[in-house]
Amino acid sequence: MQNIPPNFRGALWESNHPCVPIIKSRTTLATLPFYNFLLWVLLGVLTFPCCVRCLIFKVGVLGPWNCDPVYYRALPAAAARLAVSRINGDLNLDLGLKMDFIILQEPCETSKALTAFIYYEKMADAFVGPTNPGYCIAASLLAKNWDKAVFSYGCINYELLRTTAYPTFTRTVPFPTEVLFAVLKHFRWASVVVVSSNEDIWVDTAGRLATALRNKGLPIRLVTPMGMNETEVESTLRKIQGAGGIRAIIMCMHSLLVGGEHQAAFLLKAREMGLTSGKYAFVPYDTLHYSVPYTNVSYRPLQNNSRLREAYDAVLTITMASEPFSFNEAFAAAKRSEELALVNPLFGTIYNSFYLLARSIHNARRAGMQLSGSNLAYFTKNTTFSGFNQKVKVDTAREVKTNYVILDTDNSGSQLYQTYMVDLTSGVLRFAGRSIHFPGGSPPSPDSSCWFEKNAICSGGTIFQFLCFFIFLNLNGRRRLQQIQLVKGPNRILLTLEDLTFINPQLSKKVNSITETRSSINENVNPFLGFFSDCSMFAVVTEHCSRGSLQDLLRNEDVKLDWMFKSSLVLDLIKGMKYLHHRDFPHGRLKSRNCVVDGRFVLKITDYGFNELLESQKAPTEEPPPEDLFWTAPEFLRDPASSRKGTSKGDVYSFSIILQEVVVRGPPYCMLGLPPEEIIRKVKKPPPMCRPTVAPDQAPLECIQLMKQCWSELPDRRPTFDEIFDRFKLINKGKKTNIIDSMLRMLEQYSSNLEDLIRERTEELEVEKQRTEKLLSEMLPPSVAEALKTGATVEPEYFDEVTIYFSDIVGFTTISSLSDPIEVVDLLNDLYTLFDAVLNSHDVYKVETIGDAYMVASGLPKRNGNKHAAEIANMSLNILSSVGTFHMRHMPDVPVRIRIGIHSGPCVAGVVGLTMPRYCLFGDTVNTASRMESTGLPYRIHVNLSTVKILHSLNEGYKIEVRGKTELKGKGVEETYWLVGKTNFTKPLPKPPEIKPGENNHGLNPEDIAAYRRKKAEKKA
């Protein structure tokens, strides 16, 4: 096996392997003419032995070999090596190449597996795999594009059976659904559930298996993972018990026979809850892909655990037959040194896949065809060969045929024995000489055989039962469905394909109306798909139309409808009814509610054909509310019993009422202002004749005249839909009532307005963008903000020297205690607005405010040499000057005194946090500046020696006084200074309060507080 692929040429690999005969020079060259001699020399150079290469065909073996220990025990490399060795040495195979292989890893997560597969395009000429059915369709489409064959044993997607859509895909084992269907048909177990372990590969397998079985008409009642723990497993089994009527449980997980621990845990819990006593049959799914050894083989999990042995008695193991000898015997013959107990029998399936690919290459070569992906998939047909331990045959339809057996245990030992042979050619089971030992003495109860008949419809037993349930829906269940509010107006339940059981009633004489309904295919007739049955609720399934019903559309004021739109919808309705009437298929229930509109604004008729079904079953009638009778023709109002049959003339009357709704864009008879009961009474018993009134300016006159003729009291005077179609075309004067054309005209009319609107919105967007960027730049440094906007990571940055400013309000705690919260907010907002105005004229950056603390830095994030100390010093003097004249709104007589601390030194700055990121400073400089502020005095600027040195070096006339020795917390005693002014600084500075020994110099004066309290008491008095 090669780990590094050689040079790739087209669809084949090249190798230096000396497998092509070397062409040697001839001795007769001297007798040839000179030009012939040159030609032969050229040919000799081109075929020189050093350039001779043979073709290597590399096969990629896909599987979760690294992430799944059970799959790892399939030994894919050993299986591929054995197959390649035998293929290359098989003289009966004319390949014209040497086969090689490469092991390709398939991650256990489906999305990652597909991503990995994309990168394998140039690593192999064909693929054995995928193992995970979750991405089989995507992988097959990619392989189709690459023109590389996909030989898979794990894909169960029934869509892949369409060879025209997936020409490079083929299976290497029989379709598992066919095997399961044959077994379920034999025992008449139609109601099954599919349970999987929790890994992606098995969850996807369960979903695809359920879809494939539903495609064959079986009612899959439940598809669910087993759960992560014992509680969840128990909950899953409770769901199965609660589903009712379940016969078989298909387990999509590793079989415990090959080391599947999840299956063992699932069966033990099922035994504990009494589910393995005979009511259900448990069927492993994964054993369908390989041959489980069953001749004189004891399985350790059953041998060592009596409870598990008892639970496994309810399991029927379906696996490939061993012909002529078992997997263990075949494997032992191939490599006797291996420990057989640890080998996954999938080993043999991988081997067989290689041999099928080799036979296909042989067949294609004999047919003179290129080894393209589609040719390799095609030439698997009509192939027979001896696989690892069974005969494999592929028929003309490229379907793999090999025998399967059903294995069972007898609850007394750890060995399996053969009970039935599954004949896939005929689809029947043949007795193999020993009966199945069912735990309860008999198999689970059978379902109706009609589930397995192509021409019957089933639900719960018989066709008659189903029709009765269907009638129950139409009489009683419809209101329950309409209680689910999904869209405006009449409501509907949205289903996916996973929710549906499709039927094939084409040849059933008992349900002629359903057959005709299903075969009705027209652009303006909504197709009937099948029936939905769940939790005693039965419903008809049709295609979902995203625009809702015509009634919904007319009542949606957000949708603008001009006459062209309206006439297009009406013409669609006419064409749909014309189609139904040409097939002698009157609707009988036509309303604006059952005219639906799809995403392309095409109107489609639905709810047709049900009256005949109800009438044939003699179902009891239910009196509808008066508002539901607006569309019913007068003759049917007088004779309700005949309304079930429906007539073409009755449909014409219903059309006229719908036409009135479209023209006036309102409910039927909305202009009369009468209650529904009164309207129905007048329509039923003329004269006078009661009909809607339509103003002449609401539609063309010919349209109004046609509408009045359609609601004629005498049915014979109503036109047919052929006549209505011809007259309606004349109303539009031969113009095509195409919604797309109408939309284009509307777009032309609005194009200029749209350009202005776009320009206006663009300007608004630009303004908002500028506001956002301004706000962001005020919260973060511009350079940092730009980096965050582009998604870049902002790395922490080291600064050699910066100056940091801290200040707070002296006596803030006392002020807060004497103030209301809103007054405190106003104080800080006014003070910091004043500070911010001062900052604008200095090269500084405001870091943050916390309570009454105000932090500023200079020298970052933009470096400014040694000017940072001067910038902070100048700013401090200006702030101190402005505070001297500042007064609180609510305490104007109490002075606001601040103390300021400054320190210079190195620090690190960076962005912290993802939510509300902050630009923060770190380092000893920050701590020292904070200590300088906390040990300062009111109306004083406390400066450290490092800052003083920088200010002196600038020689700008800063006035500095020595404070003396000051103890800084965490720093010890240091010499500190006061910044008291600067030459040419003319703004007044507030006079610091006199420092008296023994007094608290870090709060308000008691006299100030007493005076404020006295004035406040006087105001209250």
N, C-alpha and C positions, 0 to 999 in steps of 0.2 A: 504493500500500500504506500502510495506517495503522499507525503504531507504537503509538499510544495509543488504546485502544478507546473509542468513544462510549458513551452511556448504553445499558444493556442492558434490553430489555423482552421477557420470555418467551423465545422461541426465536429472536428476530430482533434485528437491530441497527437503530437509528433513525438517520437522517441528515437534515441540512437540504437535501439535494439536491432541487431543484425538479422531481421526476419525476412527481408526482401532479397532475392538472389542478386548477386553482383554481376553486372554486365561487363564482360571482358572484351578486349580488342581482338579483331580477327587477323589472320595471317595473310589474307588475300588482298589487303588494302593496297599493296604496291601495284597490283594489276589494274586498279581502277583509274579512271581519268582524274586529273588533278582536282577539279571542282568536287567530284564525288569524295575524293580523299579528304578535302577540307570539311565536307559535311559530316563524314564519319568521325573526324577528329573532334568536331564540335559536339556530336552526340556522345562521344566518349568522355569529354570533359563534364558534360551535364550529368552523366551517369557514373561519375567517378565514385568509388566505394565510400569515400569520406562524406559524400553528400547523401548517400542512400539512407533513407529513414523508413520505418514502418509505422503504420497507423495505430495509435492507442485510443481505445474508446473508454472513456472514464465515466463511471457510474457513481453518482452521489447517493449515499445511504442516509436518508433523513430520519431523525427520531430524537426523542428526549433522552438521549443516552446518558448525559451528565447530570440531569436534574431529577431523574426518576430511577430509583435503585432497581425496581422490578424490570423496567425496560432495559436497564444496563445489563441485567443477567441474561438477556437474549444474545449476548456476545455478537453484536452486529459485525464487528471486524472479522471474527473467526468464521461466521457464516458466509460473509462476502468473500473472504480469502479461499474458503473451501470451494464455493461455487465457481469463482473465477479460475481457480486451478483446474477444476474438472472441465470447465467450458473450453479453456484454452487447449486442453489436451484431448478433447473429444473430436475424433476424426470424422464423425458423422455431421459435424457442424461446419459449414462453409461460411466463415465470417469475413475472411479477407482482412482481419485486424486482430489485435490482441486486446482483450478486455482487462480493465483495471478498475479500481474503486477508490473512493475517498469517503471517510466518515464525516458527515455534516451534522452539527448539533442543532437541535430544534428546541428552543426554550419552552418551558412548560406553560408560560403565559401566551395566550393566543396572539395578542397584538405583537409581542416581541418575536414570536415565531415567524409571523409574516414579514416583519422587518428584516429578520436574519435571512429569510429565503430570498429576498430581493438581491442581497449581496452574493448569492451563490450562482448567479447567472453564468459567469465565466469559469466556474470551478468544476463543472461536470457537463457531459454531453447528454445525459439522461438522469432521471431521478427515480430512486425507489423510495416512495413516500408520497406525501406527508403521512405522519401517524395521527396528527390532530385534525379531525374533520372540521374544526372551527374556521380554518382558512383554506380549505381545499379548493373552493370555487375561485378565490383570489389567486391562489398558486397556479391553478389550471389556466386561468386567463393570462397570467404572466408567462407560463410555459408556452402557451399558444403564441404569444407575441415573440418569444425567443425561438420558437419552432423546436422545442425540446420535449421529449416524451416524459410523461409522468406515469410510472407504474406504482400504483398505491394499493395497499391492503387495508388502510385505515379510513379512507374516505367513504362515507355512506350517504352523501348528498344525492338525492334522487335526481336533482337537476343535471348532474353530470352524466346521466344516461343519454342526454341529447348530444350525440356524437358530432352533429354539425356545429354546435356552439362550442364544444370542447374537443376538438379533433385530436389533440395530443395526449388526452387522458385515457387510461385504461386501468381496469382493476386486475389484481393478481389473485384474488380469492373471490368466491361467489358473493353476490350482494347479500349482506346479512339479513336484510329485511325479507328476502325471498325465503330464506331458511326459517326464520322466525314465523313468517306467515304460514308456511306449510305445517309447522308444529302446532301453532295456535288454531289453525283450521281443523286439524285432526281431532283436537280435544274440544273444539268449539269454545275457545276462550277469547272472546272479543274485547271484553272490558279489562284493560291492563293499565298499569302505571309504570312509569320509568323513573327509577331512582339512581342518582349518581353520587360518587364521592365528590369532594369539594374542589378538586383541582380543575383548572380551566379546561384541560383536555377532555376530562370526563363530563363536565357540565355541558360543553359544546357537543360532545358525542350524544348525550341524552337528548338535547334539543333537536339535533339532526335526525336521530333515530325516531323520535316521536313524530316529526314532520313526515318522514318517509312512511311510517305506518299509517298516519292519517291520510296520506296520499292514496293508500290502498283501501281506505274506507273504514278503518278501525277507530272506535271512539276512545282515544287515549285520554283517560280521565284526569291524570295528574302527572306533571313532570317537575321533579324537585330534587335538589341536592339533599343528602342524608343529614347534614348538619356537622358542626365542628366538635361537639361534645355529646356526652350521654343524654343530657336534657334535650338537646336539639334533635338527636336521633329518635328519642321517644316521641317528641312532637311530630316528627315526620311520619312515624308509624301510626300515630293517632289520626293524622290526616287521611292515611290510607284506609284505616278502619271506618272513618267518617264518610268517605266517598261512597261507600255502599256498592255492592254488586261487582266488586273487583275479583277477578279470577287469577291473574298472574301478575307477578312483580318482576320486571326486568331490571337487573342490577348492572349499571354501567360503572364498573370499577374493576380493579385487578382481582382476579379470582384468588381465593385463599389457597387454592391448589398450587399456585406459583408464588405465594408469599404475600398475597393481598390482605393486609391487616384490617383495612376499612371494611371489607366484606365480612370478615370474621366478626368484627364488633357489631356490624349491622345484623347479622344472623343471630348472634347471641342475644341481642336486645329484643329481636323479634320473637325468639323462643321464650324469653322472660315474660313477654306480653301475650303469649299464647297464639301468635300468628303462624307458627310453624306446625300447628296441629293437624293440618290438612285442608284448611279453608282456602289457602292460597298456594300457588305453585311459584317458587322462586327460580328465575332463569338467569344465569350469568351471561353477560353479553360478550366479554372479551374472549371467551373460549371459542367463539365462532371464527376467530382469525388464525387459529393454529390447532394442532393435534395434541390433545391431552393424552399422555400415556395411560392406558387402562388395562393392560394385560399383565397380571401378576405384579402390580405396582401398589405399594402402600404409601399413603400420604401422612406425613408426620403430624400436621395440624389436626387431622381426624384421629390419629393414633393416640395422641397424648391428651385429648380433651373430650371427655364423654359428652359434655353439654353441647359442644360444637358438633360432635358426631350426630347427636340427636337432632340438632337444628338443620344440619346438612341433609338429613333425610327428606326434607321438603324441597330440596334443590334438584332440578333436572339440568344436567350439564350437557349442552349441545356442542359438539366439537367435530373437527375433521376426522374421518375414518383413517385408521392406520393400515395401509395396504402396501406391500405384503407384510411388513413388520412395523413394530411400534417406533415412536420417536426415540425412545431410549436406546433401542437396539440400533437404529440408524446412526444415532449420535455416537454411541460407543464404537461402532465400526469405523466411524470417521476419525475419532480422536479419543482413544481409550483412556488417556491420562487425565481427562477432565472429571470433575466431581459432578455427577449427573444431577444430584439433588438441587444444585444451585442454578441449573440451566432453565431459562424460560423457553418453552417450546416455540415461541415466536421465531426462534433461530431457524426452524425449518421453513417458515413462511418467507423469511428474507432470502433464504437459499432458493426457494421456488420462484421468487420474483426475478432473481438474476437469470435463472434458466429460461423463464418465459421471455425475457428480454433477448436472450441469446437466440432462442428459436425465432423470434420476430426478425432479428437481424439476418438470420439465415434465410428466412422466407423472402424478405425484401431483396436480398442480394440475388436470389435465384430468379426473382421476377424482374431483375434489372432496374430496380428503383433505388433512388438515393436514400440515405439513412436520415431522413428528416424526422422531426417529432411526430408529425401526422402519419407518415408512412409506418413508423415503428408501432404506433398504436393500432393502425389498420391491419397490419400483417400478423397480429396475434391470433386472428380468426383461423378456424380449421387447424388448430394445433393440438397435438397430443404428445405428452412426454412424461417420463417418470420423475416425480419430484423427490423431495428428501425422503419421505416415507409414505407417499400416496401417488396414485395416478391423477394427472391433471389434464383436463380436456377443455378446449375453448371452441365454442360452436361458431356458426357463420355470423351470428349477431355480436360476436366478441364477448359473450358472456361465459365466464369461467364455470365449469361444471366439475365438481368433485363430490365424493360421497361424504355424508355427515352421519354421525351416530348420536343417539341420546343415551347418556350414561346415568346410572343411578346407584345409590347405596342402599343397604338393607338395615341400617341402624345398628348393626352388630359388628361391623368391621371398618377398616380404613381403606378398603379397596373399592374401585368402581367397576361396574359390569355393564355390558352392552344390552340395551333393551329394544331399541328400534333403529332401523336404517332409514335415513331421509333421502328419498329419491327426488332430486331437484328437477329432473327431466319431466316427470309426471306430476310433481308437487304432492306426493303422497308419502306416508310412513309405512314401512314394511317391518313386520314383527321379526325380531332377531333371536327369539327362542326363550327369552326370560322376561317376565312381566315387571312393570314398574311397581316399586313398593311405596304406595302413598301412605303418609302417616295416619290418615283417618280411615284407611281401608278402601277409599275410593277417591277418584280425582275431584278437584273443585268443580262445582256445578257448571254445566255448560250454558252458553248463551244461544240465542237463536242462530240457526245456520244461515239466515239471510245476510248476516254481516260478511259472509265470505262468498256471496253470490254477486256477480257483476251487475245483474239486472234487477236488484231489489233495493228498497230503502228500509232501513231499520232504525229503531230506537226502543230498546227495552223489550224486544221480543218479536213483534210481527208488524207487518205493514199497516194493518188496521189500527193497531195501537198507536203507531206513529201519526197516522192521519187524525186520530181522535185528539192526540196531544196538540197537533197543529191547529185543529179547529178550536181547541181550548185557548190557544194563543190569540187567535183572531177575535174571539168573543170576550175574553177576560184579560189576557196577558198584555194586550196592546197598551192599556192604560198604565200598567206597571212599567213597561219600557219607557213610556213618555214621561214618567216621573223623574227621570235622570236628565237634569238640565245641562245640555252641552252647547246648544246654539239657540238663537232667538227663534221663537215660533215652535212648530211641531218638532219634537226632539227625536234623537236617534242614539243608539249605542254604537261606538266605534270599535271594531274588532280588527285584529291582525290575523295573518294566516295561521299563526300558532293556535288561535282560539277556535278554528273551524274544523268541521268534519264534512268533507265534500262527498257528494253522492253522484251516481251515474244512472239516472232513471230512463235512459234513452229507449230501451226496449220493453219497459214495463207497461202492460196494458191496463193495469189497475190505476195508474196515475197519469192518464193521458194529458190532463191539463198541465201537470208539472213538466211533462216532456215537451209540450208545445212552448211552455213558458221558458224553459231552459234553452231551447233551440232558437228563441227569438233574438236575432242579432241585427241590430240597426244602430246607426249613429245616434238616433233620437229615441232609442228604447234602452232603458237601463237594464243591463243583463242580470239575470237571475243566476246566482252562484251555488246556492245550497241552503241547508238548514243549520241552525245553531241550537244546541241543546245543552243546558247546564242548570243544575239545581232546580229541576222541575219547570224551567223556563224554556220555551221553544220559540224560535224566531226565524224569519226568512232573512237570508243573507244576500245583499246586492252590493254593487260597487258604491263606494262612498263618493259623493259629489261635494266638493269643498265649499261651494257657494250656498249650500242649503237648498231649501225648496223655493219655488217661484214666489210663494207667499212671503217667505223670509226676505227675498230680494226686494219685493215691492214695498215692504214695510220698513226697509232699511233706508232711512232718509240720507245717510251718508253716500249712497250710491246714486249718482245722477243718471237718469234715463231719458234720453230724447226719443222722438218717434222712431228713429232708425234702430235704436236698441230694442225698443218695444216690439217693433214689427219683426225683427230678427228672432226674438224669443217666440212670438206667436207663430211664425213660419216653421220653427223647429217643432212646435207642438202639433201643427197641422201635418207635417211630414211623418211624425211618429205615429199619430192616429191613422193616417192613411196607410202606413205599413201594416199596422195591426188589423185594420179592416180588410185589407187585401188578403189576409190570411184567415178571414172569417173568425176574428178573435176580438169581439167587443170587450171594452174595458169594464164598464159597469160601475166603476167607483171613481171616475175622473174628477179631480179637484185640483186647485192650485197647490195644495199641500203635497200631492204625490206627483207633481212635476218638479224635478230637481234640476239644478244647474251646476255644471262642473266648473273646474278652474278656468276653462277657456270660454266660459259663458255660453256653452252649448246646453240647450234644454233637453232633458231626457225624461221619458215617461216611466213611472214605476208603479208597483202595486197592481199590476194587471194579471188577470187569469185566476184570481182567488175566488171569485163568486162561483165559478163552475165547480171548484173543489168543494166549497161549502154546500152547494146545492146537491152535489152527488152524494154527500154524506148525510143529507137531511138534518143538518145541524140546526138547533133552535135559533131563532132570530132574537135580537135584542134591540129594543127601541132606541135609536140614536137621539142625541139632543137636537133641538130644532136648528141650531146654527150649523150642524153638519148636513142638513138637508137642502141647503141653498142651491147646491149643484144638481139635485135630483129632479128629473123631468116630471111634469105634472101627472102624467099617466102612471108613474110609479108611486107618486105620493098617494094617489087614490087606491092603488092596489099594491101594498108593500110586499106581498108574497111574490109578486113577479119581478121585483127589483133585483133579486138574486141573479136572475138569468142575464140581465143586461142586454141592451140592443145598440145597434149602430146609431139609431136616431136619438136614443137617450144620451149617447156620448156627444152628439152634436149639440144637444141642449146644454150639457155640462160645459162644452167648449165656449158657448156664448156667454155664460156667466164668468168664466175665466177671462174671456176677452174684455168683459166689462171691468174686471179687476185691473187688468193691464192698462186699459185706456184711462181710467180715472185714478189709477194707483191707490185704490182703497178697497175695503172689504165689500163683498156682495151686498147690494141694496143699501149701501152706506148713506146714500142721498135721501132715502125715504124717512129716516128717523123713526122707524117703527120697531117694536120688539120682535125677535125672531119668531115667536109663536104666532103673532099676528100676520107676519109676512107669509109663513108657510100655510096658514089657514086661507089667506086670500089667493095664493097660487094654486092651492088644491081645489078651491071652489069658486071659479069665476061665474058670471061676470061680476064686477069688471075685472079684466085681466091685469094682474099685478106683475110688473116687470121693473127692472132698474131704469133710471132715466140718465141719459148721457147728454151733456151739452154739445152742440155742433162744433164748437171750437176746440174740443178736446181730442179729436181724431178726424181723419178724412171722412167726408160724408158717405162715401161708398163703404167704408169700414163699419160705420154705424148702421147703415142699411143691411149689410151682411149679418151683423150681430142680431138685429131684430128678426131677420128671417130665420136665423138658427134657433131662436127661442120661441118659435111659433107654437101655438097651442096644439095644432094638428101635426103629428109626427111626419105625415107624408109630405107636408109642405117644407120640411127642413131639408136643406141641401146635403148631399154626401160630402165626404172630405175630399174627394177628387174635385168636385165643383168648388168647394171652398178654397182649395189650393189654387185653382185656375183664377178665381176671382180675386184672391188676395194678391196674386202676382200683378194683376192689372191695377190694383190700388196703388202699388208702388211704381206704376208706369214702366214695368219691365226692369227696374233697377234691382241690382242684387242687394238683398238685405243682409249685408255682411257686417258683423260687429267690428271686425278689424278695420274695414274701410271707414266706418263711422268713427272709430277711435282715432284713426289717422287725421280725419278732418278736424276733430276736436283738438288734436295736438297742434295742428296748424293754426287754429284759432287762438290757442293759448300760448303759442311759442314765444311771442314777444313779451307777454306778461310774465312768462316763466323766466325769461332772461333777466328782466328787471328784478323779479323776486329772488333769483339766485344771486344777483349782484348785491341786493340789499342784505340777504342772509349771510353772504360772504363777508360783507363789511361788519355786520354784527358779530360774526364769528371771530374776525380779526380783533375787534375791540375786546371781546371776551378773552381772547387768547392773550392780549397784552395785559389785561387785568390779572389774569391767572399768573402770567410770568412775573408781573410786578409783585404780586402777593408772595409768590414762591421765592423771589429774590430778597424779599424782606424777612422771610423766615430762615433762609439759608444763604450762604455766600453764592454769588452768581456762578462761579466756576463749579461749585459743588452741585448747584441746581441743574446746570447743563449736563453734568455727568449722570445725574440721576434720571433726567428726562430721556437720555439715550440708552438707559439700562446698564450703564457701565458701573463697575464697582469702584467706590471711592475709598482708596487706600489711606490709612492714617499717615499724617505728614509731620515730620520733625522740624521745629523751628529753633535756630541757634539762640536767638534773643528776641524777646517781645516784651512789651510793658502791659501790665494788667491793672485795671482800675476796679475797685470795689467801693460802694457807698451804701449806707442805710440811713434810716430816719431815727434820730435820737428820741427815745421815749415812745416808739411806735406802739408798743404793747399797751401803754397807758392811754394813748389816743384811741386805739381800737376799743378799749373797754368803755370809753366815754362816748362812743359813736355807734350809730346804727350801721349794719353791714353795707347798705347802699352808700352811706356817707364815706365809709372807708374806701369803697371802690372809686367813688368820685375823687377822693384825695389822691389815690395812686395814679388814676388816669390823668388828672391835671398835672401832677408833678412829673410823670414820665413823659408826657407830651412836651413839657418844657425842656426836659433833658434831651429828648429826641431831636428837638429843633436845634439845640446846641451842637449835637453830634454831626449834623449835616455839613458844617463848615470845617470839619477836621477829618484827617485820614485815620479813622478809627472804625472798628466793627463792634456793634452791639451784640454781645453773646447771649445774654438772657436776663430775665428779671424773675426773682423768686420772692414773693411777698414784697417787703420793702427794700430788698437787696437789689442793686443795679450793677451789672457786670459789663465792662467794656474792655476791649483789647486793641492794641495797635501793633503792626508788624506782622499780622496774619489776617486773613489767608493770603493777602498780598504783601510781600516783603517790601519794606521801605528803608533799608539800610539801618542807620542809628537814629532816624528821626522819630521812632516810635515813642521814646521817652518824652521828647518835646511835644508831640501831638497830644499825649495823655495829660501832660502838665498844663498845656494851654487849655485843653478841654476842661480840666478840673477847676482852673481859675474861673472860667466862664460859667460853669455850672454853679460854683460857690457864689459867684456874683448874682446870678439870676435867682438863687434860692433866698438871697437876702431880702428880696421884695415880694416873695411868694406868700400868699395867705390862703388858708383853708376856707372853703365856702361856709362850712358850718361852725368853724371855730376861728374866725378871723383875728381874734386877739391873741391866740396862742401861736407863738412862732414855730415854724418848721425848721428844725436844725438838722443838718446832715453831717456825717463824719466820713472822710474819704481816706482810703488806703491805696498806695501805689507801690508796685514792686516790678523789677525787671529781671529777666532770666530766660532760660530755655523752657520749651513745653512741646507737647504733642497734641495735634488737633485731628479730629476725625468725626465721621457721621456715625451715630449710634441709633439702632432701631430701624425696623422696616415700616411699622405703623407710626405716623407722626415722627419721622426721623429728626434728630437734633444734632446740631454741630457743637460738639463739646470739646473742652480743653482739659488736658491732664498734665500733671507734673507738680513738682515741689514749688514752682513759681506761683501756681494758682493758690496753693495752700498759704504761702507766705503773704501774698497780697491780701488774702482774706484775713489773716492775723493782723496785718497792718491796719486794716479797717476796724476790726473789733477792738483793738487797743488804742484807737485814736480818740479824739475829743471833738465836741461839737464845733462846727464852723472851722475845722482844721483839715489840712491836707497832710496826711502822715506818709512820709517818704522813706524808703530803705536806702542803705548806702549804695547798692548797685545802681539805682536810678539816679542818685545824686552825682555819681561819677560820670554818668553819660551826660547829664545836664551841664555839668562843669565843662566837659570836653566840647560841648557845642558853643560855649562862650556867647550865650544869647541874653545874658543879664538876669538869670533867674535868682530870686532872693530866697535863700535857704537859711534856716536857723537850726541850731543843734537842739534837739529835745533832750538828749541824754540817754542813759541806759534804760532799755525797755525790755521786759521779759515777754518773749513771744512763745506761745504754747507750742511745744514740740520742737522749738528752735533754740531755746535758751535765752540768755541776755545778750542783746545787741545794741549797738549805737544807732539811734534813729533820728530823723530830722523832720522839720516842718517846712513845707513850701508856702511862703507867705506872700509871694508876689513876683513881679517881673518888670524889668525896665520897660517903659513905654506902655505898660498895661494900666489904663486909666479908669477902668470900670471900678465902681466901689465894691469893696468886699465887706461882708457882715463882720461885726466885731465879735470875736469869740468870747463867751462868758468867762468871768473871772473864776479861776480855779482856787477853791478854798480847801484847805487841808481837812480831811475827815468827812467831806461830803461826797455823795454819789454824783460823779461827773458824767454818767451815762444815761441820764433820764431827764425829764422835765423838772423845772423848778417848782417846788411846792406852791409858791405864790401864784404862779401861772395857773396851776390846776385849781387852786382855791378860787381864784378870780373867775375862771370859766364856770365852775359849778355854781357860784353865786349868781352870775348873770343868767344861767340856764334856769335856776329856780325862780328868778324874778320874771322870766318870760312865761313860765307855766302859771305863775300866780296871776 
